[in-house]
Amino acid sequence: MDYRDTPEEAAFRATLRGWLTENIPAGWDKVEDPEAAARLRRSWHRTLYQAGYVGMSWPVEYGGRGLSATYDAILNEEAGNLNAPPLPSVGYLGRAIFTYGSEEQKQQFLPSLLSGEVQWCQGFSEPEAGSDLASLRTTAKLDGDHYVVNGQKMWTSGGQYADWCMLLARTDPEVPKHKGISCFLVSMSEPGVTVRPIVIASGEAETCEVFWDEVRVPVAQRLGEPGEGWRIAMTTVAYERGPADIGFIATYRRTLAKVERMAAERGLLDRPETRKQLARAYVRGEVLRLNCVEQLAARVSGQQPGPEGSVAKLLWADAEQSLQHLAMDILGADELTGVESGWLSSYFTSRPVSVYGGSAQIQKNIIARMLGLPR
Ligand SMILES: Cc1cc2nc3c(=O)[nH]c(=O)nc-3n(C[C@H](O)[C@H](O)[C@H](O)COP(=O)(O)OP(=O)(O)OC[C@H]3O[C@@H](n4cnc5c(N)ncnc54)[C@H](O)[C@@H]3O)c2cc1C
């Protein structure tokens, strides 16, 4: 396969690059106040949407442009190259809604998801159900034309800013655990929803505990059939783990260039260990890039994402964490004494990459099954 741009893709890339240069909010990565950062993310989402850059590969009838996934990848890549704010991640949630939703649900939820008018969070994990998600204990009991939800979710990213939640809850405790789960689309402003932000090691509260106490959810807001929650969750995470996003590579390369520059400034480029670590970091990035491109090619040719997304997730976590670790080695005390800043926070932000979206060990289990290795 030829991975170079077609003439149409090259023209799109050039227009996009011009648009990004004019529209990336100046100083966005210096905003420290979490509320201001959340407002900036929302407004960036709307700006991209108004320019037609959100959901380009979605079907036209749901507000997309019906383009191939290559265009989303070009956007990711150019946004990464030009240090744009993170792009809105509407793809996997949208995929679940347009695969399993009723026509009314698609009309109700997809346009506002795409435009950024409504922000979503993902309420899957619980205190005792992360890797073993199917053990979740939050219940949804049918009561007339409503379900009544009780339980606790954990690590709900962006829960404090979200308007709606895609929630998994047990609707049938009598059947095997994977079969008794259903999926719901629930407004976070329903009475009985309590959100408590969790501050992680980087000092940011990007994720939350969410308590669900007698929350009433109309039956019409169940996504898919009763008991179909597990299948929906697996579709969602397959797209989430997908060819990660190719923009990560561009951001990774920029960070690697900065780390190399810091090593040069400290006279470390002659040190064999540093040279070896920098070379390894480069190779890790290239291996991940080729893996992403291969998966993108499979996606463009119509294949659904499958367990191979676990390979990208594993490579991504390894590349990101190793690079941040190398930056710490090179900086020594300079970050603590204020010669450089921001690297410690990036280091801590890289730590949970091997946990969210499924831990590294779980990805290895999935890859082992894919390879047919003995259990
Ligand atoms: C920053 C952050 C954001 C997150 N955002 C969200 C979100 O928005 N929505 C959401 O629903 N969840 C979210 N999560 C939750 C995430 O998906 C879980 O943390 C993850 O699946 C691991 O579950 P756990 O934390 O319960 O750890 P556990 O499942 O308790 O695992 C603990 C350790 O045991 C290992 N382990 C467990 N089982 C096995 C096994 N079978 N084989 C080998 N090793 C195993 C794990 O790899 C891990 O090292 C987020 C997590 C973090 C840290």
PDBQT file of the ligand as one rigid body, heavy atoms in Angstrom, charges set to zero:
ROOT
HETATM    1  C1  LIG A 401      -6.373   8.614  34.544  1.00  0.00    +0.000 C 
HETATM    2  C2  LIG A 401      -7.408   7.543  34.355  1.00  0.00    +0.000 A 
HETATM    3  C3  LIG A 401      -8.542   7.810  33.592  1.00  0.00    +0.000 A 
HETATM    4  C4  LIG A 401      -9.544   6.842  33.445  1.00  0.00    +0.000 A 
HETATM    5  N1  LIG A 401     -10.700   7.158  32.751  1.00  0.00    +0.000 NA
HETATM    6  C5  LIG A 401     -11.735   6.281  32.758  1.00  0.00    +0.000 A 
HETATM    7  C6  LIG A 401     -13.019   6.663  32.225  1.00  0.00    +0.000 A 
HETATM    8  O1  LIG A 401     -13.216   7.791  31.724  1.00  0.00    +0.000 OA
HETATM    9  N2  LIG A 401     -14.049   5.789  32.319  1.00  0.00    +0.000 N 
HETATM   10  C7  LIG A 401     -13.906   4.553  32.867  1.00  0.00    +0.000 A 
HETATM   11  O2  LIG A 401     -14.875   3.805  32.898  1.00  0.00    +0.000 OA
HETATM   12  N3  LIG A 401     -12.695   4.147  33.372  1.00  0.00    +0.000 NA
HETATM   13  C8  LIG A 401     -11.631   4.982  33.342  1.00  0.00    +0.000 A 
HETATM   14  N4  LIG A 401     -10.413   4.616  33.896  1.00  0.00    +0.000 N 
HETATM   15  C9  LIG A 401     -10.324   3.312  34.534  1.00  0.00    +0.000 C 
HETATM   16  C10 LIG A 401      -9.387   2.326  33.839  1.00  0.00    +0.000 C 
HETATM   17  O3  LIG A 401     -10.013   1.769  32.705  1.00  0.00    +0.000 OA
HETATM   18  C11 LIG A 401      -9.038   1.269  34.900  1.00  0.00    +0.000 C 
HETATM   19  O4  LIG A 401      -8.236   1.930  35.876  1.00  0.00    +0.000 OA
HETATM   20  C12 LIG A 401      -8.272   0.104  34.309  1.00  0.00    +0.000 C 
HETATM   21  O5  LIG A 401      -9.108  -0.673  33.495  1.00  0.00    +0.000 OA
HETATM   22  C13 LIG A 401      -7.654  -0.786  35.410  1.00  0.00    +0.000 C 
HETATM   23  O6  LIG A 401      -8.605  -1.118  36.371  1.00  0.00    +0.000 OA
HETATM   24  P1  LIG A 401      -8.308  -0.897  37.926  1.00  0.00    +0.000 P 
HETATM   25  O7  LIG A 401      -7.823   0.494  38.130  1.00  0.00    +0.000 OA
HETATM   26  O8  LIG A 401      -9.517  -1.320  38.672  1.00  0.00    +0.000 OA
HETATM   27  O9  LIG A 401      -7.105  -1.854  38.274  1.00  0.00    +0.000 OA
HETATM   28  P2  LIG A 401      -7.185  -3.454  38.559  1.00  0.00    +0.000 P 
HETATM   29  O10 LIG A 401      -8.102  -4.080  37.573  1.00  0.00    +0.000 OA
HETATM   30  O11 LIG A 401      -7.516  -3.586  40.011  1.00  0.00    +0.000 OA
HETATM   31  O12 LIG A 401      -5.721  -3.886  38.278  1.00  0.00    +0.000 OA
HETATM   32  C14 LIG A 401      -4.653  -3.718  39.206  1.00  0.00    +0.000 C 
HETATM   33  C15 LIG A 401      -3.405  -4.339  38.608  1.00  0.00    +0.000 C 
HETATM   34  O13 LIG A 401      -3.591  -5.760  38.382  1.00  0.00    +0.000 OA
HETATM   35  C16 LIG A 401      -3.351  -6.094  37.029  1.00  0.00    +0.000 C 
HETATM   36  N5  LIG A 401      -4.308  -7.123  36.595  1.00  0.00    +0.000 N 
HETATM   37  C17 LIG A 401      -5.642  -7.147  36.835  1.00  0.00    +0.000 A 
HETATM   38  N6  LIG A 401      -6.205  -8.240  36.267  1.00  0.00    +0.000 NA
HETATM   39  C18 LIG A 401      -5.209  -8.899  35.627  1.00  0.00    +0.000 A 
HETATM   40  C19 LIG A 401      -5.151 -10.078  34.825  1.00  0.00    +0.000 A 
HETATM   41  N7  LIG A 401      -6.247 -10.782  34.551  1.00  0.00    +0.000 N 
HETATM   42  N8  LIG A 401      -3.954 -10.451  34.316  1.00  0.00    +0.000 NA
HETATM   43  C20 LIG A 401      -2.827  -9.724  34.567  1.00  0.00    +0.000 A 
HETATM   44  N9  LIG A 401      -2.814  -8.592  35.323  1.00  0.00    +0.000 NA
HETATM   45  C21 LIG A 401      -3.976  -8.173  35.827  1.00  0.00    +0.000 A 
HETATM   46  C22 LIG A 401      -3.594  -4.800  36.260  1.00  0.00    +0.000 C 
HETATM   47  O14 LIG A 401      -2.872  -4.796  35.055  1.00  0.00    +0.000 OA
HETATM   48  C23 LIG A 401      -3.058  -3.756  37.225  1.00  0.00    +0.000 C 
HETATM   49  O15 LIG A 401      -1.666  -3.641  37.110  1.00  0.00    +0.000 OA
HETATM   50  C24 LIG A 401      -9.387   5.553  34.025  1.00  0.00    +0.000 A 
HETATM   51  C25 LIG A 401      -8.219   5.281  34.771  1.00  0.00    +0.000 A 
HETATM   52  C26 LIG A 401      -7.262   6.238  34.952  1.00  0.00    +0.000 A 
HETATM   53  C27 LIG A 401      -6.061   5.919  35.800  1.00  0.00    +0.000 C 
ENDROOT
TORSDOF 0
